[in-house]
Amino acid sequence: MNEEEIFKALSSNTRMEMVRLLLNREYHVSGLAKALGISVPVAAKHIKILERAGVVENEIFGKTHVLKVNKERLYESLEVFSDEQEVEVKRGASLLDVLRNVTGVGLRKVGDREFIASIDGEDGFYIYEVNGQLPDKSIDEYKLKKSREIEIKKLVPVLKKRVKVTVHK
């Protein structure tokens, strides 16, 4: 499935609201229709579009069908906006050496270590993966012995829960 299908599927306010609800919990199509104030046939039509795009999955438990968001597929669709660069270094160079040669990567020193602090001027918390794996070493300790693909990912603060606290005297 391509990203265009996902973005088309999400172009409807109703389907966006369905995804928002399904991100918080699983629903049966009738429960989702009720939560949105629409008929079950209309909800089913929208769900079919989301399923074809791979955004929503339908799990079957006996005769019950439960809907949930395919978060991985939803997040993967955003990769179309990522930037790709190529860097050449000598064998044994650290990942830190690589990142110093990548345009737009901002590094910050904390104590005796350096961390990825920004990408293209956007401050945040970043992690890196090497060939799709999270390494157990910091960027200055990770030594490259052969060609690798490095992915830098921003830890995006996704609101999962909001807690309103009232403090009494």
PEBELBEL-V800119 format. One record per residue. OMEGA is omega in whole degrees, 0 to 359 (none if undefined). Layout:
OMEGA, OMEGA
This chain:
180, 183, 181, 179, 180, 182, 174, 181, 182, 182, 179, 177, 180, 180, 176, 180, 176, 180, 179, 179, 182, 175, 181, 179, 178, 180, 164, 183, 181, 177, 177, 178, 179, 180, 181, 181, 178, 181, 179, 178, 178, 179, 181, 179, 179, 180, 179, 179, 179, 178, 179, 179, 179, 182, 181, 177, 181, 178, 182, 176, 185, 178, 183, 177, 181, 182, 175, 181, 171, 186, 181, 180, 179, 180, 179, 182, 180, 180, 179, 181, 183, 181, 180, 178, 177, 180, 175, 177, 177, 177, 180, 177, 178, 176, 176, 177, 179, 185, 176, 180, 181, 180, 175, 180, 178, 180, 179, 179, 176, 185, 180, 181, 175, 181, 173, 184, 180, 173, 181, 177, 181, 179, 177, 177, 184, 172, 176, 175, 176, 184, 176, 181, 174, 180, 179, 181, 176, 185, 180, 180, 183, 181, 182, 179, 177, 183, 182, 172, 180, 175, 177, 184, 177, 173, 185, 179, 178, 182, 179, 182, 176, 181, 176, 184, 174, 180, 179, 179, none
